[in-house]
Amino acid sequence: MAVRNAGRPGVFAIRDVSTLVTETHEAGHELKRAVSASQLTAMGVGAIIGTGIFVVIGQGAVMAGPGVILSFVLAAIACVFSALSYAELASSIPVSGSAYTYAYATLGELVAWIIGWDLILEYGVSVAAVAVGWGGNLNAFFDAAFGFKLPHAISASPSDGGVFNLPAVFIVLAITFVLVLGVRESARTNMVMVVVKLVILTFFIVIAMFNFSTANFHPFLPHGASAVTSAAAIIFFAFIGFDAVSTGSEEARQPERDLPLAIIGSLAICTLFYILTSIGAIGISPASKLTGDAPLADALHYGAGITWAAGIVAFGALVAITSVVLVIMYGQTRIFFAMCRDGLLPTRFATVHPRYGTPARLTIGLGALIVILAAFVPLGQIVELTNIGTLFAFILVNIGVIILRRTRPDMPRPYRVPWSPVLPILGVLFALYLMRYLPWLTWVRFGIWLLIGFVIYWLYGFRHSRLRNPAAEPLPAAPPADTAEGRGSDG
């Protein structure tokens, strides 16, 4: 493997961009390019529209009143700068790993390890939390549609009075199976779910427009303008997910063109739906009553008195959360895959299945760990590990754009962030601003997880890094494939 040290020795050694791309063609470690621009965009929409719009809108409305509409706009603006930077790096470095890979090419191995290790935690915890939420919505749907619920013993964690959370285990195992089958199958499954939830949201918006009351918008800022900003710090997390698109860089058919379209397109689509949905929710229910775990369904049920429509929206929430599990878990496996292929984690996990063209062994292993979290840990404890890692990744990606513009000015850039470095700097500032609102316990947990990561890096990653010592641990050969199975899963 040809690897060039860019002149910064030790832990700050940098991966050469050209070798990052050529290495993906090594036998047995090349992911299949089978995902179109529309499927990548659907992945972004699938990751973004989920628990955010179906749950977080209620929290934001209670904080800012009708002004939550402006909170959505402010949160979208905070994301767009980072989205532009992701688009430039994804088109220039079309390799799995997202922010981890971009940091490796710009800021050095240690920084790449830090963000990669953190994203493993953030994505894994997110999947477990969303899976637990999926189980709760499944029970709510059963109750609304059929008048029964699953027994508490098999639908709650031990600390919540149950034995284990069977619905959460089921959805994680099902998504793991889909991801193992192949990225094309995963993308198709996600596309169907995205279409369903967009139809459901459109249905909600239309129903809301026919039962609209302008009286609910007065006063528009009951808690003052500062409440809009505070709510935006919460609403921001409803937009997180567009970065998952960049984890599919290596499987995009035309990454130079498709990735920028998908990243920016998915953020634009979701912003439009979020604003229209928030206007509709306030239009049929006072903001102070949008509480609970299903604010949109509650708005239809208790605000407009349309029970049958509330049941349909509850079903939409179930589908929406399913697609979030799929896309976020997909992103986690690709980041872990890239770290294993670089030797920072055991390279035996970086083997691609000869038939499915996916890192099957890695996917199954991560799925098993997430199942344990989802089955036995209560939702409240899981969600306490918030998205500080994602904001940290946003900062590094924006800085990476600035650094690469200086160190590699001649590097091909199919997409370029306009007005650089002004927009990337704004992306950094917005991320830092929102990080101020995270509770101190989040910072403590963040520090503990990073400390564990440092220990693993010094004991294993530093010595086995393929950048520093390519012969330390060669990539394992791909398992032999017979004629029938070696063609890949082309659908």
Secondary structure, DSSP 8 states (H G I E B T S, - for coil): ------S--GGG----HHHHHHHTTSTT------B-HHHHHHHHHHHHSSHIIIIIHHHHHHHHGGGHHHHHHHHHHHHHHHHHHHHHHHHHS--TTTHHHHHHHHT-HHHHHHHHHHHHHHHHHHHHHHHHHHHHHHHHHHHHHHS----GGGBS-GGGTSS-BHHHHHHHHHHHHHHHH-HHHHHHHHHHHHHHHHHHHHHHHHHHHTT--GGGGSSS-TT-HHHHHHHHHHHGGGTTTGGGGGGGGGGBSSHHHHHHHHHHHHHHHHHHHHHHHHHHHHHHS-GGG--SS-HHHHIIIIIS--HHHHHHHHHHHHHHHHHHHHHHHHHHHHHHHHHHHTTSS-GGGG---TTT-S-HHHHHHHHHHHHHHHHHS-HHHHHTS-THHHHHHHHHHHHHHHHHHHH-TTS--SS--TTTTHHHHHHHHHHHHHHTTS-HHHHHHHHHHHHHHHHHIIIIIHHH-TTT-TTSS---------TTTTT----
